[in-house]
């Protein structure tokens, strides 16, 4: 499976704002000056104080293009969802502290009484029923990640005040999770055989490239034939319509929504399609929906050339290596010499000769894939430099047998039951977006991506190969391409992290400028998304969700920075329960956290993408 299909992520909008020095922190932040993302390694201009202030200010008034237009749901969309009878949800107790249900919804909203599909919902009820605000719909991204699993784990990751005042509701998007699931192959064996060529982080060399393209074509063919009924009805617009019907079904007059990663696209689609029907929409780890979907002008470029996810990862890595160099050998394991230069040497060594670790062959692509995966966590800096240090030692004096190392992740192969994460991701991405016409053009486009981002361009460029127009033939006639700049009755909160390796900070800036009424909240944390990385950003998001109180324009939150303690003083963190890989049954068996226990960071960034 390609790396981007194993990581829950999305992209980066290519908005670049040139100006001057540091980003000033406003009221409520922990520092008076936070450096803007360095961009020297990627050739991108820095996003600076002027850029942040400008982007934030646009959230205080409608965009010029939107002035004079009413913030109302269009007659077309109102008719589509209004004709669907409100489902009667029959909740039942499940997984210890939750309630589950399913609902039948139209496969095609233009035919509300025709073919139906089942979606699954799970809720954790508000603990303060007297002061309950309503339901908070949550989505962890993907596309392909389970919102019902995220809702189940909400007591571990969301603040106690949100849990007191909201029913936390996860609705698995159609084709995904516990409802009717898209399946592009008849069984796991056929799927494994078809996707064999994609079982690399990204292909290197002619043989791997040919195998990858064969598998991409087979995935597209399977989804366009065997899986076409659902694959052709899984656009983000359909999920937004489903969510509006479910909002009505849970009894809420207005939607309250919290979305991460790809879930930010869903939130922005909903705000644009139903601009008078939401109370709050908070999006964290943001995809610009125009870049996600593409346009007639940009349809000939691969999706990441619109999203620039690779540049986001590149910039995060370069920042880590720069901070490692400043910290020195006492505080950073990879600081001997110049870490930026040594990382390049390490990559060249692995290209020339892979090493074996615990019986696993570590190639250049494997290592870059592991680095990209590590960049998703708030411990990104420590994990990346630890891996690099261990592989530097191994490639400097390789052991005869195959040395063990604790920093490299274990490899897993798919088996039972049928894992539809790749099918689901492709079904949404390829149906939502405009993509180049010919799969055979991808190798040349990948070479171009390598020039944009030498370490990560290839990994991201290959992700959309199944979407080529000559192989992906199923379509959703009701997919939606905007406009996304419609005025809204309430303000959308857009949250971006400087060093997010998947949804680059510039993506949040451009979305905050695109939306007619938005407020940008910035954070300097490492890892994918910001909620849970500092008291500042978590409190600001909670205040908005609970009371519709927006952070001051230009607010920048400071998170804990890496390499601040000597290596000898850094205690090994106890192995905790891994929410990212746990099933619902495992989450339930683990049990609720003790009162006052620290919250975990929401496990977004660990799904198919």
C-alpha positions as CSV (number, residue, x, y, z in Angstrom):
1,X,0.0,0.0,0.0
2,X,1.4,3.4,-0.9
3,X,2.6,5.5,2.1
4,X,0.1,8.3,1.6
5,X,-2.7,5.7,1.7
6,X,-1.4,4.5,5.0
7,X,-1.3,8.0,6.6
8,X,-4.3,9.9,7.5
9,X,-3.6,13.2,5.9
10,X,-4.3,15.6,3.1
11,X,-2.5,18.5,1.5
12,X,-1.2,21.9,1.4
13,X,-2.5,24.9,-0.5
14,X,0.2,26.7,-2.3
15,X,-0.5,30.1,-0.9
16,X,2.8,31.9,-0.2
17,X,2.9,35.3,1.4
18,X,6.1,37.2,1.4
19,X,7.0,39.7,4.0
20,X,9.3,40.1,7.0
21,X,10.6,38.5,10.2
22,X,8.6,36.8,13.1
23,X,5.0,36.2,13.9
24,X,3.9,38.2,16.9
25,X,1.9,36.4,19.5
26,X,-1.3,38.1,20.4
27,X,-3.3,37.9,23.7
28,X,-3.6,34.4,25.1
29,X,-0.3,33.1,23.6
30,X,2.7,32.1,25.5
31,X,5.4,33.9,23.6
32,X,6.0,37.3,22.2
33,X,7.7,36.1,19.0
34,X,7.4,32.8,17.2
35,X,9.4,32.2,14.0
36,X,7.4,31.6,10.8
37,X,8.0,28.4,8.9
38,X,11.4,28.4,7.3
39,X,11.2,27.6,3.6
40,X,14.7,27.8,2.3
41,X,14.9,24.0,1.7
42,X,11.8,23.9,-0.5
43,X,12.2,27.1,-2.4
44,X,9.0,28.5,-1.0
45,X,8.8,32.0,0.5
46,X,8.2,32.3,4.2
47,X,4.8,32.9,5.6
48,X,5.4,35.8,7.9
49,X,3.8,38.1,10.4
50,X,2.1,40.2,7.7
51,X,0.7,37.0,6.1
52,X,-0.8,35.8,9.4
53,X,-2.3,39.2,10.2
54,X,-3.8,39.6,6.7
55,X,-5.3,36.1,6.7
56,X,-6.8,36.5,10.2
57,X,-8.2,39.8,9.4
58,X,-10.2,38.5,6.4
59,X,-12.2,36.5,8.9
60,X,-13.8,39.6,10.4
61,X,-15.7,40.6,7.3
62,X,-17.1,38.9,4.2
63,X,-14.8,38.5,1.3
64,X,-15.2,41.0,-1.5
65,X,-16.6,38.5,-3.9
66,X,-19.3,37.5,-1.3
67,X,-20.5,41.0,-0.4
68,X,-24.2,41.3,-0.9
69,X,-25.0,37.6,-1.2
70,X,-27.3,36.1,1.3
71,X,-26.1,33.4,3.7
72,X,-28.7,30.8,2.9
73,X,-28.8,27.3,1.7
74,X,-29.5,27.1,-2.1
75,X,-32.9,26.0,-3.3
76,X,-31.3,23.0,-5.0
77,X,-29.6,21.7,-1.8
78,X,-32.6,22.5,0.4
79,X,-34.8,20.5,-1.9
80,X,-32.4,17.6,-2.1
81,X,-32.1,17.0,1.7
82,X,-35.6,18.3,2.5
83,X,-37.3,15.6,0.5
84,X,-35.6,12.9,2.7
85,X,-37.8,11.9,5.6
86,X,-36.1,12.4,9.0
87,X,-34.7,8.9,10.0
88,X,-35.9,7.6,13.4
89,X,-32.7,6.7,15.1
90,X,-33.0,3.7,17.4
91,X,-30.0,4.0,19.7
92,X,-28.8,1.0,21.7
93,X,-26.1,0.6,24.3
94,X,-22.7,-0.4,22.9
95,X,-19.0,-0.6,23.8
96,X,-19.6,0.1,27.5
97,X,-20.2,3.9,27.5
98,X,-21.6,4.6,24.0
99,X,-24.8,4.2,22.0
100,X,-24.9,2.9,18.4
101,X,-27.4,3.1,15.6
102,X,-27.6,3.0,11.8
103,X,-29.6,4.9,9.3
104,X,-30.7,4.4,5.7
105,X,-30.0,7.3,3.4
106,X,-30.5,7.8,-0.4
107,X,-27.7,6.6,-2.5
108,X,-28.7,9.5,-4.8
109,X,-30.3,12.5,-3.3
110,X,-32.0,13.2,-6.6
111,X,-33.9,10.0,-6.1
112,X,-34.7,10.0,-2.4
113,X,-36.9,6.9,-2.5
114,X,-34.7,4.9,-4.7
115,X,-31.6,2.8,-3.8
116,X,-30.4,3.3,-0.2
117,X,-27.1,3.0,1.7
118,X,-26.6,2.4,5.4
119,X,-24.4,4.7,7.5
120,X,-23.4,4.0,11.1
121,X,-23.4,6.4,14.0
122,X,-22.0,6.2,17.5
123,X,-22.5,8.8,20.3
124,X,-21.1,9.4,23.8
125,X,-23.8,11.2,25.6
126,X,-23.2,14.5,27.4
127,X,-22.5,14.0,31.1
128,X,-24.3,17.3,32.1
129,X,-27.7,16.6,30.6
130,X,-29.3,19.7,32.2
131,X,-26.8,22.1,30.5
132,X,-26.3,20.1,27.3
133,X,-25.8,22.3,24.2
134,X,-26.6,19.6,21.6
135,X,-24.6,17.2,19.5
136,X,-21.0,17.7,18.4
137,X,-20.4,15.8,15.1
138,X,-16.7,14.8,14.8
139,X,-14.7,13.4,11.9
140,X,-11.0,12.4,12.1
141,X,-10.2,12.5,8.4
142,X,-8.9,10.1,5.9
143,X,-11.0,9.9,3.8
144,X,-11.5,6.4,5.2
145,X,-11.0,6.8,8.9
146,X,-13.9,5.8,11.2
147,X,-15.8,8.7,12.9
148,X,-17.6,6.2,15.1
149,X,-14.3,5.0,16.5
150,X,-13.2,8.5,17.1
151,X,-16.4,9.3,18.9
152,X,-15.9,6.2,21.1
153,X,-12.4,7.3,22.1
154,X,-13.6,10.9,22.7
155,X,-13.3,10.6,26.6
156,X,-9.6,9.9,26.0
157,X,-8.9,12.9,23.7
158,X,-11.5,15.6,24.1
159,X,-11.7,18.0,27.0
160,X,-14.0,17.2,29.9
161,X,-16.0,20.4,29.3
162,X,-16.8,19.3,25.7
163,X,-17.8,15.9,27.1
164,X,-20.0,17.5,29.7
165,X,-21.9,19.8,27.3
166,X,-22.1,17.8,24.1
167,X,-23.3,14.4,22.9
168,X,-20.2,13.5,20.8
169,X,-21.5,12.0,17.6
170,X,-19.4,10.1,15.0
171,X,-21.1,9.4,11.7
172,X,-19.1,7.1,9.5
173,X,-19.2,8.5,6.0
174,X,-21.0,6.5,3.4
175,X,-18.8,3.6,2.1
176,X,-16.6,3.8,5.2
177,X,-16.5,2.2,8.7
178,X,-19.4,0.3,10.2
179,X,-22.1,1.0,7.6
180,X,-22.2,-0.3,4.1
181,X,-18.5,-0.4,3.1
182,X,-17.2,0.1,-0.4
183,X,-15.3,-3.0,-1.7
184,X,-13.6,-2.8,-5.0
185,X,-12.6,-6.4,-5.1
186,X,-14.5,-9.6,-4.4
187,X,-12.4,-10.8,-1.5
188,X,-9.1,-10.1,0.4
189,X,-7.2,-12.4,-1.8
190,X,-8.1,-10.7,-5.0
191,X,-7.5,-7.3,-3.4
192,X,-4.0,-8.4,-2.1
193,X,-3.0,-9.7,-5.6
194,X,-4.3,-6.5,-7.3
195,X,-2.5,-4.1,-4.9
196,X,0.8,-6.0,-4.6
197,X,2.7,-3.4,-6.6
198,X,1.5,-0.7,-4.2
199,X,3.1,-2.4,-1.2
200,X,5.9,0.1,-1.1
201,X,6.2,3.6,0.4
202,X,6.7,4.7,-3.2
203,X,8.2,3.0,-6.3
204,X,11.9,3.5,-7.2
205,X,13.2,2.3,-10.5
206,X,11.6,1.1,-13.7
207,X,10.4,-2.3,-12.3
208,X,8.7,-0.9,-9.2
209,X,7.2,1.9,-11.2
210,X,5.7,-0.5,-13.7
211,X,4.3,-2.6,-10.9
212,X,2.9,0.3,-9.1
213,X,1.1,1.6,-12.2
214,X,-0.3,-1.9,-12.8
215,X,-1.8,-2.0,-9.3
216,X,-3.1,1.6,-9.6
217,X,-4.9,0.6,-12.8
218,X,-6.4,-2.5,-11.1
219,X,-7.6,-0.5,-8.1
220,X,-9.3,2.0,-10.5
221,X,-10.8,-0.8,-12.5
222,X,-12.1,-2.6,-9.4
223,X,-13.7,0.6,-8.0
224,X,-15.2,1.4,-11.4
225,X,-16.8,-2.0,-11.8
226,X,-17.1,-4.2,-8.7
227,X,-17.3,-1.3,-6.3
228,X,-19.0,1.3,-8.6
229,X,-22.4,1.4,-6.8
230,X,-20.9,3.0,-3.7
231,X,-17.7,4.4,-5.2
232,X,-19.8,6.5,-7.5
233,X,-21.8,8.0,-4.6
234,X,-19.0,8.8,-2.1
235,X,-18.1,12.4,-2.9
236,X,-17.7,14.8,0.1
237,X,-20.8,16.6,-1.0
238,X,-22.9,13.4,-0.5
239,X,-21.4,13.1,3.0
240,X,-22.3,16.7,3.8
241,X,-25.9,16.0,2.7
242,X,-25.9,12.9,4.9
243,X,-24.7,15.0,7.8
244,X,-27.4,17.6,7.4
245,X,-30.0,14.8,7.5
246,X,-28.4,13.4,10.6
247,X,-28.3,16.8,12.2
248,X,-32.0,16.8,11.9
249,X,-32.3,13.2,13.1
250,X,-30.5,13.9,16.4
251,X,-32.8,16.9,17.0
252,X,-30.3,19.8,16.4
253,X,-31.5,23.0,14.8
254,X,-27.9,23.9,13.8
255,X,-24.9,21.7,13.3
256,X,-21.9,21.8,15.7
257,X,-18.9,20.2,14.0
258,X,-15.2,19.4,14.7
259,X,-13.2,18.0,11.9
260,X,-9.5,17.1,11.5
261,X,-7.4,16.6,8.4
262,X,-9.6,15.5,5.5
263,X,-12.5,16.1,7.9
264,X,-11.7,19.8,7.4
265,X,-12.8,19.5,3.8
266,X,-16.1,18.0,4.9
267,X,-16.6,20.9,7.3
268,X,-15.9,23.5,4.7
269,X,-18.1,21.7,2.1
270,X,-21.0,21.7,4.7
271,X,-20.4,25.4,5.5
272,X,-20.5,26.3,1.8
273,X,-23.5,24.1,1.0
274,X,-25.5,24.8,4.1
275,X,-24.3,28.3,5.2
276,X,-27.2,29.0,7.5
277,X,-27.5,25.6,9.1
278,X,-24.4,25.4,11.3
279,X,-23.8,26.8,14.8
280,X,-20.0,26.2,14.8
281,X,-17.5,24.6,12.4
282,X,-14.0,24.1,13.7
283,X,-11.5,22.6,11.3
284,X,-7.9,21.6,12.4
285,X,-5.2,20.5,9.9
286,X,-6.8,22.2,7.0
287,X,-7.3,21.2,3.4
288,X,-8.2,24.1,1.0
289,X,-11.3,22.6,-0.7
290,X,-10.5,24.3,-4.0
291,X,-7.1,22.6,-4.1
292,X,-8.6,19.3,-3.1
293,X,-11.2,19.3,-5.8
294,X,-9.2,21.2,-8.5
295,X,-10.6,23.2,-11.3
296,X,-10.7,23.2,-15.1
297,X,-7.5,25.2,-15.0
298,X,-5.6,22.8,-12.6
299,X,-7.1,19.4,-13.7
300,X,-4.0,18.6,-15.7
301,X,-1.7,18.6,-12.6
302,X,-1.5,15.9,-10.0
303,X,-3.4,16.6,-6.8
304,X,-0.3,17.3,-4.7
305,X,0.8,20.0,-7.0
306,X,-2.3,21.7,-5.9
307,X,-2.1,20.7,-2.3
308,X,1.7,20.8,-1.8
309,X,1.7,18.2,1.0
310,X,5.2,17.2,0.1
311,X,6.5,20.7,0.7
312,X,4.8,20.7,4.1
313,X,6.7,17.5,5.1
314,X,9.9,18.8,3.6
315,X,9.7,22.0,5.6
316,X,8.9,20.2,8.9
317,X,11.9,17.9,8.4
318,X,14.3,20.8,7.6
319,X,13.1,22.6,10.7
320,X,13.7,19.6,12.9
321,X,17.2,19.1,11.5
322,X,18.0,22.8,12.0
323,X,16.8,22.7,15.6
324,X,18.8,19.5,16.2
325,X,21.9,21.3,15.0
326,X,21.3,24.2,17.3
327,X,20.6,21.9,20.3
328,X,23.9,20.0,19.8
329,X,24.9,16.5,20.6
330,X,23.9,16.8,24.3
331,X,20.2,17.2,23.4
332,X,19.8,15.7,20.0
333,X,20.9,12.2,18.9
334,X,21.7,13.2,15.3
335,X,23.5,16.5,16.0
336,X,27.1,15.4,15.3
337,X,28.3,17.4,12.3
338,X,25.7,19.1,10.2
339,X,22.3,17.2,10.5
340,X,21.0,18.5,7.2
341,X,24.1,17.4,5.4
342,X,24.2,14.1,7.2
343,X,20.6,13.3,6.5
344,X,21.3,13.8,2.8
345,X,24.3,11.4,3.0
346,X,22.2,8.8,4.8
347,X,19.6,8.9,2.1
348,X,22.4,8.5,-0.6
349,X,23.8,5.5,1.3
350,X,20.4,3.8,1.5
351,X,19.8,4.4,-2.2
352,X,23.1,2.7,-2.9
353,X,22.8,-0.1,-0.4
354,X,19.8,-0.9,1.8
355,X,20.3,-2.3,5.3
356,X,18.6,-5.1,7.2
357,X,17.0,-4.4,10.6
358,X,15.3,-7.2,12.5
359,X,15.0,-9.2,9.3
360,X,13.5,-6.3,7.4
361,X,15.2,-4.7,4.5
362,X,15.3,-0.9,4.9
363,X,15.5,0.8,1.6
364,X,15.7,4.5,0.8
365,X,11.9,4.5,0.2
366,X,11.2,2.6,3.4
367,X,13.2,5.1,5.4
368,X,11.6,8.1,3.9
369,X,8.2,6.5,4.5
370,X,9.1,5.9,8.1
371,X,10.2,9.5,8.5
372,X,7.0,10.8,7.0
373,X,5.0,8.7,9.4
374,X,7.1,9.9,12.3
375,X,6.5,13.5,11.4
376,X,2.8,13.1,12.2
377,X,3.3,12.9,16.0
378,X,4.1,15.6,18.5
379,X,7.3,13.7,19.2
380,X,8.2,14.0,15.5
381,X,11.6,15.6,16.2
382,X,12.8,13.0,18.7
383,X,11.6,10.0,16.6
384,X,13.0,11.3,13.3
385,X,16.5,12.1,14.7
386,X,16.6,8.8,16.7
387,X,15.8,6.8,13.5
388,X,18.4,8.8,11.5
389,X,21.0,8.3,14.2
390,X,20.5,4.5,14.4
391,X,20.6,4.1,10.6
392,X,23.6,6.3,10.4
393,X,25.4,4.0,12.7
394,X,24.3,0.9,10.8
395,X,25.2,2.3,7.4
396,X,28.6,3.5,8.7
397,X,29.6,0.0,10.0
398,X,26.9,-2.5,9.0
399,X,26.5,-5.5,11.3
400,X,27.0,-8.9,9.7
401,X,23.7,-10.3,10.8
402,X,21.0,-7.7,11.0
403,X,21.0,-5.4,13.9
404,X,18.0,-4.6,16.0
405,X,16.8,-1.1,16.5
406,X,13.8,0.2,18.6
407,X,13.1,3.3,16.6
408,X,11.9,1.9,13.3
409,X,8.3,0.9,13.1
410,X,7.2,-2.7,12.6
411,X,5.9,-3.8,9.1
412,X,2.4,-5.2,8.7
413,X,0.8,-7.0,5.9
414,X,-2.9,-6.9,5.2
415,X,-5.0,-10.1,5.8
416,X,-8.4,-10.8,7.2
417,X,-10.9,-9.2,7.4
418,X,-11.2,-7.2,4.1
419,X,-9.5,-3.9,4.7
420,X,-11.2,-1.3,2.5
421,X,-9.1,1.7,3.5
422,X,-7.4,2.0,0.1
423,X,-10.7,1.5,-1.7
424,X,-12.4,4.1,0.4
425,X,-9.7,6.7,0.1
426,X,-9.5,6.4,-3.7
427,X,-13.3,6.4,-4.0
428,X,-13.5,9.8,-2.3
429,X,-10.4,11.4,-3.8
430,X,-11.0,10.3,-7.3
431,X,-14.7,11.0,-7.3
432,X,-14.2,14.4,-5.6
433,X,-11.4,15.8,-7.7
434,X,-10.3,16.7,-11.2
435,X,-7.2,14.7,-12.1
436,X,-5.0,14.3,-15.2
437,X,-6.3,12.2,-18.1
438,X,-3.6,9.5,-18.4
439,X,-2.0,7.2,-15.9
440,X,1.0,6.8,-18.2
441,X,1.8,10.5,-17.5
442,X,2.4,9.9,-13.7
443,X,6.2,9.0,-13.9
444,X,7.0,12.3,-15.6
445,X,4.8,14.2,-13.1
446,X,6.5,12.4,-10.2
447,X,9.9,13.5,-11.5
448,X,8.6,17.1,-11.4
449,X,7.4,16.5,-7.8
450,X,10.8,15.3,-6.8
451,X,12.2,18.7,-7.8
452,X,9.7,20.5,-5.7
453,X,10.3,18.3,-2.6
454,X,13.4,16.0,-3.0
455,X,12.6,13.7,-0.1
456,X,8.8,13.6,-0.1
457,X,7.6,14.7,-3.5
458,X,7.6,11.1,-4.9
459,X,5.6,9.7,-2.0
460,X,2.8,12.3,-2.3
461,X,2.8,12.4,-6.1
462,X,2.0,8.7,-6.5
463,X,-1.0,8.8,-4.1
464,X,-3.5,10.0,-6.8
465,X,-2.3,7.7,-9.6
466,X,-5.5,5.6,-9.5
467,X,-7.5,8.8,-10.3
468,X,-6.2,9.2,-13.9
469,X,-9.1,9.7,-16.2
470,X,-8.4,6.8,-18.5
471,X,-8.5,4.3,-15.6
472,X,-11.0,5.7,-13.1
473,X,-14.3,5.8,-14.9
474,X,-16.9,5.8,-12.2
475,X,-18.3,9.3,-11.4
476,X,-20.6,10.9,-8.9
477,X,-22.8,13.3,-10.9
478,X,-23.7,15.2,-7.7
479,X,-20.1,15.8,-6.6
480,X,-19.7,19.5,-5.8
481,X,-17.0,22.0,-6.9
482,X,-18.0,25.1,-5.1
483,X,-18.3,28.0,-4.7
484,X,-16.6,27.8,-1.4
485,X,-16.6,31.6,-0.7
486,X,-20.3,31.9,0.1
487,X,-21.1,34.1,3.1
488,X,-22.1,32.1,6.2
489,X,-24.4,32.9,9.1
490,X,-21.7,32.1,11.6
491,X,-17.9,32.2,11.5
492,X,-15.7,29.1,10.7
493,X,-12.7,28.6,13.0
494,X,-9.6,27.5,10.9
495,X,-6.7,26.1,12.8
496,X,-3.2,25.6,11.2
497,X,0.1,24.4,12.6
498,X,3.4,25.8,11.3
499,X,5.1,22.4,11.0
500,X,2.3,20.1,10.0
501,X,3.8,17.6,7.5
502,X,0.6,16.9,5.7
503,X,-1.8,19.9,5.8
504,X,0.7,22.6,5.6
505,X,0.1,25.9,7.5
506,X,-0.2,27.8,4.2
507,X,-3.3,25.6,3.6
508,X,-5.0,27.0,6.6
509,X,-4.0,30.5,5.6
510,X,-5.5,30.1,2.1
511,X,-8.7,28.5,3.4
512,X,-9.2,31.4,5.9
513,X,-8.9,33.8,3.0
514,X,-11.2,31.7,0.7
515,X,-14.1,31.4,3.2
516,X,-16.2,34.5,3.3
517,X,-16.3,34.5,7.1
518,X,-13.5,32.7,8.9
519,X,-11.0,33.2,11.7
520,X,-7.5,31.8,11.6
521,X,-5.9,30.3,14.8
522,X,-2.2,29.5,14.4
523,X,0.1,27.2,16.4
524,X,3.8,26.4,16.2
525,X,3.5,22.7,17.2
526,X,5.1,19.8,15.4
527,X,2.9,16.9,14.1
528,X,-0.4,16.7,12.2
529,X,-3.1,19.0,13.6
530,X,-3.0,21.2,16.7
531,X,-5.8,20.2,19.2
532,X,-4.2,18.7,22.3
533,X,-0.7,20.1,21.7
534,X,-0.9,23.0,24.0
535,X,-3.3,24.5,26.6
536,X,-3.5,27.6,24.4
537,X,-4.8,26.0,21.2
538,X,-7.1,23.5,23.0
539,X,-8.7,26.1,25.2
540,X,-9.2,28.4,22.2
541,X,-10.9,25.7,20.2
542,X,-13.0,24.6,23.2
543,X,-14.2,28.2,23.8
544,X,-15.3,28.5,20.2
545,X,-17.2,25.2,20.2
546,X,-18.9,25.8,23.6
547,X,-19.7,29.5,23.4
548,X,-18.9,30.6,19.8
549,X,-16.2,32.8,21.2
550,X,-13.5,33.4,18.6
551,X,-9.8,33.8,19.4
552,X,-8.4,37.3,18.7
553,X,-7.4,37.9,15.1
554,X,-3.7,36.9,14.7
555,X,-3.6,34.6,17.7
556,X,-0.6,32.3,17.6
557,X,-0.2,29.5,20.2
558,X,3.1,28.2,21.4
559,X,3.6,24.5,21.9
560,X,6.4,22.7,23.6
561,X,9.5,22.7,21.4
562,X,11.9,19.7,20.9
563,X,15.5,19.2,22.1
564,X,15.1,21.4,25.3
565,X,16.5,18.7,27.6
566,X,19.8,16.7,27.6
567,X,19.3,13.2,26.2
568,X,20.4,11.7,29.5
569,X,17.6,13.5,31.3
570,X,14.8,12.5,28.9
571,X,13.0,9.6,30.5
572,X,11.7,6.9,28.2
573,X,7.9,7.4,27.9
574,X,5.9,4.5,29.2
575,X,4.2,2.6,26.4
576,X,0.6,3.8,26.4
577,X,-2.6,2.4,24.9
578,X,-2.3,3.1,21.1
579,X,-5.7,4.6,20.1
580,X,-4.5,5.0,16.5
581,X,-4.5,1.2,15.9
582,X,-7.0,0.0,18.4
583,X,-10.3,-1.5,17.3
584,X,-13.6,-0.4,19.0
585,X,-13.6,-3.7,21.0
586,X,-10.1,-2.9,22.2
587,X,-11.0,0.6,23.2
588,X,-14.0,-0.6,25.1
589,X,-11.9,-3.3,26.8
590,X,-9.3,-0.7,27.8
591,X,-12.0,1.2,29.6
592,X,-12.6,4.8,30.4
593,X,-9.7,7.0,31.6
594,X,-9.6,7.7,35.4
595,X,-10.9,11.0,36.5
596,X,-8.3,13.7,35.9
597,X,-6.1,11.5,33.7
598,X,-4.2,13.4,31.1
599,X,-5.8,13.5,27.6
600,X,-4.1,11.8,24.6
601,X,-3.6,13.7,21.4
602,X,-6.4,12.8,19.0
603,X,-5.1,10.0,16.7
604,X,-5.6,11.7,13.4
605,X,-3.1,10.9,10.8
606,X,-3.0,7.2,11.2
607,X,-5.6,6.0,8.7
608,X,-5.4,5.2,5.0
609,X,-4.0,8.4,3.7
